[in-house]
Amino acid sequence: MAESFGADPGLYDRARPRYPDALIEAVVASSAGPSLLDVGCGTGIAARQFQAAGCQVLGVEVDERMAAFARRTGVEVEVSSFESWDPAGRTFDALVAGMTWHWIDPSAGAAKAAEVLKPGGRFAVFWSVLQPPPELGAAFAAVHRDVLPDSPVNSRVAASPLGAYEHFLDRAADSLTAIGAFRDLERPTYPWSRVYTRDEWLDQLRTSGIAKPLADAGKLDEMLVRTGAAIDAAGGSFTLDSTAVALTATRN
């Protein structure tokens, strides 16, 4: 599934939401300096935001297609999984990962983060939690249950979109605590909002983690048509009042 995101990097870069300015500013303000490592940088969405805030960014990305797109936008990228990446003695003032740390082996990722961060360096991993309006969210969940009734995502998303990310935060926090190289673990949240049109939301859905299992099951078109119909019934667009959740820590 992780490798599926690079199938159309242009669509991915266009459709995926940017991160709240407050999150970017908080990471930069708490960093020991300007050098920043972006783990799983993808097409460079977060990397470009950090560059605009004055950081010197190096990305590590496992997918050559995503890395090539990021390079064309001005982001320096090295192709490797983070666990096997060779930092060649380089260390950084901050390490970030936007929507990617759940793909990293927890123990190996924590150890590598400790290796590449300078003393006092900032660790910040974060996720965008997409929270449609309640009635529309319920409609989306109903469509997903109908189209993929056996999906394990159904129960988590139906219960709470925000709660579905708690296990990512818990796992990351536990791995940092276990190696004893980090202090001051915190879980800040950053609200954000934007209006989505029908087509913008469907493009986002095409780049999401559920797109591949839907496509593999021959159900992606059905999901898109039925989700689009739900948005049309709600007026053709909607305001997404959502949250970015983060885990931050400081290298000892």
C-alpha positions in Angstrom: 0.0 0.0 0.0 2.8 2.4 0.9 4.3 2.0 -2.6 0.9 2.8 -4.2 1.0 6.5 -3.4 3.6 7.2 -6.1 1.4 5.9 -8.9 0.4 9.5 -9.7 2.6 11.9 -7.7 1.2 15.0 -9.4 -2.3 14.1 -8.2 -1.0 13.3 -4.8 0.8 16.6 -4.5 -2.2 18.5 -5.7 -4.9 16.7 -3.7 -3.2 16.2 -0.3 -3.8 19.0 2.2 -1.0 21.2 3.4 -0.2 21.3 7.1 -1.4 24.1 9.4 0.9 27.1 9.6 0.8 26.9 13.3 2.3 23.4 13.3 5.1 24.5 10.9 5.8 27.5 13.0 5.9 25.6 16.3 8.3 23.0 15.0 10.6 25.7 13.6 10.5 27.7 16.8 11.4 24.7 18.9 14.2 23.4 16.7 17.8 23.8 17.7 18.7 25.2 14.3 17.7 25.2 10.6 18.8 21.8 9.4 15.8 19.5 9.1 15.3 15.8 8.0 11.9 15.0 6.4 11.3 11.3 6.7 9.0 9.9 4.0 8.9 13.3 2.4 6.8 12.1 -0.5 6.3 14.8 -3.1 7.7 17.4 -0.7 4.5 18.9 0.6 5.8 19.5 4.2 9.4 20.0 3.0 8.4 23.0 0.9 6.5 24.4 3.9 9.5 24.1 6.1 11.8 25.5 3.4 9.5 28.6 3.2 9.9 28.9 6.9 13.7 29.1 6.6 14.7 25.5 7.1 17.4 23.6 5.2 15.6 20.4 4.3 16.8 17.0 3.3 14.2 14.4 2.4 14.3 10.6 2.7 11.8 8.8 0.5 11.4 5.2 -0.3 9.5 5.8 -3.6 11.7 7.0 -6.5 8.6 8.4 -8.3 7.7 10.6 -5.3 11.3 11.6 -4.8 11.7 12.6 -8.4 8.6 14.9 -8.2 9.9 16.4 -4.9 13.3 17.2 -6.6 11.5 19.0 -9.4 10.0 21.3 -6.8 13.3 22.1 -5.3 13.6 19.6 -2.4 16.8 17.6 -2.0 15.9 13.9 -1.6 17.7 10.7 -1.0 15.9 7.4 -2.0 15.9 4.8 0.8 13.7 3.4 3.5 14.4 5.4 6.7 15.4 2.2 8.6 18.2 1.4 6.1 19.2 4.9 5.2 22.8 5.8 5.7 23.1 9.3 7.2 26.9 9.2 6.6 27.6 10.9 9.8 25.2 13.8 9.2 23.1 15.1 12.1 20.1 17.4 12.1 18.4 20.0 14.3 15.0 18.5 13.7 13.4 15.4 12.3 9.8 15.5 11.0 7.5 13.1 9.3 4.1 14.1 7.9 1.6 11.2 7.4 4.4 8.7 7.2 5.7 7.6 10.6 3.2 4.7 10.8 5.0 3.1 7.9 8.3 3.1 9.9 9.3 0.2 12.1 8.8 1.7 15.6 11.9 0.4 17.3 14.2 0.9 14.3 12.7 4.3 13.6 13.2 5.6 17.1 16.8 4.4 17.2 17.6 6.0 13.8 15.9 9.2 14.9 18.1 9.3 18.0 21.2 8.7 15.8 20.6 11.5 13.4 19.3 14.2 15.8 21.8 16.5 17.5 21.6 16.8 21.3 18.6 19.1 21.9 17.2 18.3 18.4 13.5 18.3 17.8 11.5 15.2 16.9 8.0 16.0 15.4 5.8 13.5 13.6 2.3 14.4 12.6 -0.9 13.4 10.8 -3.8 15.2 9.2 -7.1 13.9 10.6 -9.8 14.6 8.0 -13.1 15.3 9.8 -16.1 16.0 7.5 -19.2 17.5 9.0 -21.1 14.8 11.1 -23.9 14.1 8.6 -21.6 13.9 5.6 -19.1 11.9 7.6 -21.8 9.4 8.4 -22.7 9.2 4.7 -19.1 8.6 3.8 -18.8 5.9 6.4 -22.0 4.2 5.2 -20.7 4.2 1.6 -17.4 2.6 2.8 -19.3 -0.1 4.8 -21.4 -0.9 1.8 -18.6 -1.0 -0.7 -16.0 -2.8 1.5 -18.0 -4.4 4.3 -15.1 -6.4 5.6 -12.6 -3.5 5.9 -11.0 -3.2 9.4 -11.1 0.6 8.9 -14.9 0.7 9.3 -15.2 0.4 13.0 -12.4 2.8 13.8 -13.5 5.5 11.4 -17.2 5.2 12.4 -16.3 5.6 16.1 -14.0 8.6 15.7 -11.8 9.8 12.9 -9.5 11.4 15.5 -9.4 8.3 17.7 -8.3 6.3 14.7 -5.0 8.0 14.9 -4.4 7.4 18.6 -2.6 4.1 18.0 -0.1 5.8 15.7 0.7 8.4 18.5 0.8 5.7 21.2 3.1 3.5 19.2 5.5 6.3 18.4 5.5 7.5 22.0 6.1 4.1 23.4 9.1 3.5 21.0 10.7 6.8 22.0 10.3 6.1 25.7 11.7 2.6 25.3 15.1 3.7 24.0 15.5 6.4 26.7 17.0 9.0 24.3 14.1 11.5 24.3 12.5 13.8 26.8 9.5 16.2 27.0 7.1 14.1 24.9 4.0 16.1 24.0 0.9 15.6 21.8 -0.1 19.0 20.5 -3.0 19.4 18.1 -3.5 22.1 15.5 -7.0 22.8 14.1 -7.4 23.7 10.4 -10.2 24.3 8.0 -10.8 24.5 4.3 -13.7 24.2 1.8 -13.7 21.1 -0.4 -15.6 20.9 -3.7 -16.9 17.5 -4.8 -14.0 17.0 -7.3 -11.3 18.1 -4.8 -12.6 15.6 -2.2 -12.7 12.8 -4.8 -9.1 13.6 -5.8 -8.1 13.4 -2.2 -9.9 10.1 -1.9 -8.0 8.7 -4.9 -4.7 9.4 -3.1 -5.8 8.0 0.3 -4.7 4.7 1.9 -8.0 3.1 1.1 -7.7 3.7 -2.7 -5.5 0.7 -3.3 -7.6 -1.9 -1.5 -10.7 -0.4 -3.2 -8.9 -0.6 -6.6 -7.7 -4.2 -5.9 -11.3 -5.2 -5.1 -12.6 -3.4 -8.3 -14.6 -1.1 -6.1 -12.8 2.3 -6.4 -15.1 3.7 -9.1 -18.2 2.7 -7.1 -16.8 4.4 -4.0 -16.0 7.6 -6.0 -19.5 7.7 -7.6 -21.4 7.1 -4.4 -19.2 9.5 -2.4 -19.6 12.2 -5.1 -23.4 11.7 -4.9 -23.3 12.2 -1.2 -21.5 15.5 -1.6 -23.8 16.6 -4.4 -26.8 15.9 -2.1 -25.1 18.2 0.5 -24.8 21.1 -2.0 -21.7 20.1 -4.0 -19.1 21.3 -1.5 -18.5 21.3 2.3 -16.3 22.9 4.9 -13.8 20.5 6.5 -13.0 21.5 10.1 -10.2 19.2 10.9 -7.1 18.7 13.1 -3.5 17.9 12.7 -2.2 15.7 15.6 1.5 15.5 16.5 4.0 13.8 18.7 6.9 16.0 19.7 10.0 15.3 21.8 13.5 16.6 22.4 16.7 14.5 21.9 18.6 14.2 25.2 
